[in-house]
Amino acid sequence: MNYSRIQGTGGFLPAQIVTNADLERRVDTTAQWIFERTGIAERHVAEPGETTCDLAEQAARRAIEAAGLSPSTIDLIIVATTTPDHIFPSVASQLQDRLGHYGCAAFDIQAVCTGFIYALGIADQFIHAGNARCALVVGAETFTRIINWEDRSTCVLFGDGAGAMIVTAADKPGILSSDLRADGRYKDLLWVPAGVSQGYEQTRRNEAFVAMRGNEVFKVAVNTLGRSVLQALESNGLDIADIDWLVPHQANERILAATAKKIGFPVERVISTVKTHANTSAASIPLAFDVAVRDGRIQRGQRVLLVGFGGGFTWGTVLLRY
């Protein structure tokens, strides 16, 4: 049987930083209120002309370097994003061109904040089936492009960035399981009302931006994340104590803390980077994972559980031994 493992990771954040104090001058809020309610101190925002593919390329190159490979080794590219450069071609196709390696399968997937979990699960299945041996999996967003900077309920939460992993075939299991789910009944709790097939010319100004019913999203997110973690453990015959690190989607600190409390997981073993880059949607999990690998917290041989939740609603887990 073919197994897959994480060979290398990379992350990238745009240079421009927007602090809570900056937002305090733009909308009716305070820096203290933002931090107390979200745990976010700052977010990175792409410069005009800086695209999702630009961020994806930087994260991808860092992951390739960390893996000790060359782009020619890659035989599958999957990019998870809600904010592609174009309707088509895909960011993955453009990234393939940037890397100068042609011919392999390259496509985008869209599951919003769960996007990277979906992409990683798909890459694992490609490798299991023998259809790929080295996959580049990227979560990349210029999410601030679909944020209304006059809406204080959303503009304080989001940022831009990219994270990447190189996933290779292995003799022993690295990725132990993946579980991908969705429930469209909750679609209008967190969404962008505008859409291509509805006609751009009919779009009212605020419909082109993220709309969120925050309190309802919080309740569903905490319950769903907690249930997802417990299901992943049960299906693998493991207990909470068997997990070295939990890497959740970096939505806000309150959701991370509430989820840890709900499942009885030590908060000091939850990887949290939301303070410095806010919610970067599909980029948040690989960004957090890369930070924890590079600062030495996540070590080879440890069990790590990735868990995501996002608009759709979508959610999912990937359990791996790094």
C-alpha positions in Angstrom: 0.0 0.0 0.0 1.1 3.5 -0.7 1.3 5.9 2.2 1.9 9.7 2.3 3.9 11.9 4.6 4.7 15.6 5.0 8.2 16.1 3.6 8.5 19.9 3.9 6.5 23.0 4.8 6.6 26.7 4.0 4.7 29.9 4.7 4.5 33.5 3.5 2.9 36.7 4.7 2.7 40.0 2.8 5.0 42.7 4.1 2.2 45.2 4.8 0.9 45.0 8.4 -2.4 46.5 9.6 -2.6 46.7 13.3 -5.6 47.0 15.6 -4.6 50.7 16.1 -4.8 51.2 12.4 -8.3 49.8 12.3 -9.3 51.9 15.3 -8.8 54.9 13.0 -11.0 53.5 10.3 -14.0 52.0 12.0 -16.0 52.5 15.2 -14.0 50.2 17.5 -10.9 50.1 19.7 -7.7 48.2 19.5 -8.3 46.8 23.0 -11.8 45.6 22.1 -10.5 43.8 19.0 -7.8 42.0 20.9 -10.0 41.1 23.8 -12.7 39.7 21.5 -10.5 37.9 19.0 -7.0 37.6 20.2 -5.8 39.3 17.0 -3.2 42.0 17.3 -2.4 42.5 13.6 -3.0 41.1 10.1 -1.0 41.1 6.9 -2.6 42.7 3.8 -1.4 42.2 0.3 -0.3 45.3 -1.6 -2.2 46.5 -4.7 -1.1 44.2 -7.5 0.1 41.5 -5.1 -2.0 38.4 -6.0 -2.9 35.1 -4.4 -0.5 33.3 -6.8 2.3 35.6 -5.7 1.8 34.5 -2.1 1.4 30.9 -3.1 4.6 30.9 -5.0 6.6 32.2 -2.1 5.1 29.6 0.3 5.6 26.8 -2.3 9.2 27.6 -2.9 9.9 27.6 0.9 8.2 24.2 1.2 10.1 22.8 -1.8 13.4 24.0 -0.2 12.5 22.6 3.2 11.8 19.2 1.5 15.2 19.2 -0.2 13.5 18.6 -3.6 13.2 20.4 -6.9 10.0 21.5 -8.7 10.6 18.8 -11.3 9.8 16.1 -8.6 6.3 17.4 -8.2 3.6 15.4 -10.0 0.5 17.1 -8.5 -0.4 20.7 -7.5 -3.5 21.5 -5.5 -4.2 25.1 -4.4 -7.0 25.8 -1.9 -8.3 29.3 -2.2 -11.4 31.4 -2.1 -9.7 34.4 -3.8 -8.1 33.2 -7.1 -6.3 35.7 -9.3 -8.8 35.0 -12.1 -12.0 33.1 -12.6 -9.8 30.9 -14.8 -7.1 29.7 -15.2 -6.6 28.2 -11.8 -4.0 29.5 -9.3 -2.5 26.0 -9.4 -2.0 26.3 -13.2 -0.4 29.7 -12.8 1.8 28.4 -9.9 2.9 25.5 -12.1 4.1 28.0 -14.7 5.9 30.0 -12.1 7.8 26.9 -10.9 8.7 26.0 -14.5 7.5 22.5 -14.3 4.8 21.4 -16.8 2.5 18.5 -17.5 1.4 17.3 -14.0 -2.2 17.7 -12.8 -2.9 21.2 -11.3 -6.2 22.4 -10.0 -7.8 24.6 -7.3 -10.4 23.6 -4.7 -12.7 25.9 -2.8 -13.9 25.0 0.7 -13.1 28.4 2.2 -11.4 28.0 5.6 -11.5 24.2 5.4 -9.9 24.4 2.0 -6.4 23.2 3.0 -7.8 20.2 4.9 -9.8 19.2 1.8 -6.7 19.7 -0.5 -4.5 17.7 1.8 -7.0 14.9 2.0 -7.3 14.8 -1.8 -3.5 14.7 -2.2 -3.3 11.8 0.3 -5.9 9.9 -1.8 -4.0 10.5 -5.0 -0.9 9.1 -3.4 -2.8 6.1 -1.9 -4.2 5.3 -5.4 -0.7 5.5 -6.9 -1.6 8.4 -9.1 1.0 10.7 -7.6 4.2 10.4 -5.6 5.0 14.1 -4.8 2.2 16.6 -4.3 2.5 20.3 -3.6 -0.5 21.4 -1.5 -1.0 25.1 -0.9 -3.5 27.2 0.9 -3.4 30.8 -0.3 -5.6 33.8 0.1 -5.9 37.5 -0.6 -9.0 37.4 1.6 -8.9 41.1 2.4 -10.0 41.8 -1.2 -13.5 40.5 -0.3 -13.7 42.4 3.0 -15.7 45.5 3.6 -13.3 47.8 5.5 -16.3 49.7 6.8 -17.8 46.6 8.5 -16.2 46.3 11.9 -17.8 42.8 12.5 -15.6 41.3 9.7 -12.7 43.7 8.8 -11.0 43.1 12.2 -10.9 39.3 11.6 -9.2 38.6 8.4 -5.8 38.8 6.7 -3.8 37.5 3.7 -1.2 34.8 3.5 -0.1 31.4 2.1 1.1 28.2 3.5 2.3 25.1 1.7 3.3 21.4 2.2 5.2 18.9 0.1 3.5 15.5 0.5 5.4 12.5 -0.7 4.8 8.8 -1.0 6.2 6.8 1.9 6.6 3.2 3.1 5.0 3.9 6.5 1.9 6.0 7.3 2.4 9.7 7.7 -1.1 10.9 7.1 -3.1 8.5 9.2 -6.7 9.6 8.3 -8.7 12.4 6.7 -12.4 13.2 7.1 -14.1 15.8 4.9 -17.6 17.0 5.5 -20.1 19.8 4.7 -23.6 20.9 5.6 -25.2 23.4 3.1 -28.0 24.3 5.4 -25.8 26.8 7.1 -24.6 28.5 3.9 -25.9 31.9 4.6 -24.4 32.3 8.1 -21.1 33.0 6.5 -20.9 33.8 2.8 -20.3 36.3 0.0 -23.8 37.0 -1.4 -22.5 38.0 -4.9 -21.7 35.3 -7.5 -20.6 34.9 -11.1 -23.7 33.2 -12.4 -26.0 35.8 -10.7 -24.4 38.5 -12.9 -21.9 41.0 -11.7 -24.0 43.9 -13.1 -26.7 43.1 -10.6 -24.4 43.0 -7.6 -25.1 45.7 -5.0 -22.0 47.2 -3.3 -22.1 45.2 0.0 -23.0 41.9 -1.7 -19.4 41.6 -3.0 -18.0 41.3 0.5 -18.1 38.7 3.3 -21.2 38.7 5.4 -21.3 36.9 8.7 -23.7 36.2 11.5 -20.9 36.0 14.1 -22.7 34.7 17.2 -24.3 31.8 15.3 -21.1 31.0 13.5 -19.2 30.8 16.8 -21.7 28.3 18.3 -21.7 26.0 15.3 -18.0 26.3 14.9 -17.1 25.3 18.4 -19.6 22.4 18.5 -18.5 21.1 15.0 -14.8 21.4 15.7 -15.1 19.6 19.0 -17.1 16.8 17.4 -14.7 16.5 14.5 -11.7 16.1 16.8 -13.5 13.4 18.9 -14.6 11.5 15.8 -11.1 11.5 14.4 -9.7 10.1 17.6 -12.4 7.5 17.8 -11.9 6.3 14.3 -8.2 5.9 14.9 -8.6 4.2 18.3 -6.8 7.1 20.1 -7.4 9.3 23.2 -6.8 13.0 23.6 -3.6 12.2 25.4 -2.2 10.4 22.3 -2.2 13.7 20.4 0.9 15.9 20.7 -0.4 19.0 18.9 -3.7 20.3 17.7 -3.5 22.7 14.8 -7.0 24.2 14.2 -8.1 26.7 11.7 -7.0 30.1 13.0 -10.4 31.8 13.2 -10.0 33.7 16.4 -8.6 33.0 19.9 -12.0 32.6 21.5 -13.0 29.7 19.1 -9.6 28.0 19.7 -9.9 28.3 23.5 -13.5 27.2 23.5 -12.8 24.2 21.3 -9.9 23.1 23.5 -12.0 23.4 26.6 -14.9 21.5 25.1 -12.7 18.4 24.2 -10.5 18.6 27.3 -7.4 19.3 25.3 -4.5 21.2 27.0 -4.5 24.8 25.6 -0.7 24.9 25.7 -0.7 22.1 23.0 -2.9 24.1 20.7 -0.9 25.8 18.0 -2.1 29.4 17.8 -0.7 32.0 15.4 -3.9 34.0 15.0 -2.5 36.9 17.0 0.0 37.9 14.3 -1.8 37.0 11.1 -5.6 36.9 11.9 -7.9 34.6 9.9 -6.2 33.8 6.6 -8.9 31.3 5.5 -7.4 28.4 3.6 -3.9 29.6 4.4 -4.3 29.5 8.2 -3.7 25.8 9.0 -0.5 25.4 6.9 0.8 28.8 8.1 0.4 27.7 11.7 1.9 24.3 11.1 4.9 25.8 9.4 5.5 28.2 12.2 5.4 25.4 14.8 7.7 23.2 12.7 10.3 26.0 12.3 10.2 27.0 15.9 10.7 23.4 17.0 7.4 22.7 18.7 6.3 20.1 16.1 8.9 17.4 15.9 9.3 14.3 13.7 7.4 11.3 15.0 4.7 13.3 16.8 1.0 12.9 16.2 -0.6 16.1 15.0 -4.3 16.7 14.4 -5.4 19.3 11.9 -9.0 20.5 12.1 -10.7 23.1 9.9 -14.1 24.8 9.8 -15.4 27.3 7.2 -18.2 28.7 5.1 -20.4 26.2 3.4 -20.4 25.1 6.1 -17.5 22.8 5.6 -15.3 21.1 8.1 -12.8 18.3 8.3 -9.7 16.7 10.0 -6.4 15.3 9.0 -4.5 13.2 11.5 -0.9 12.7 10.8 2.4 11.5 12.3 4.9 14.1 11.3 
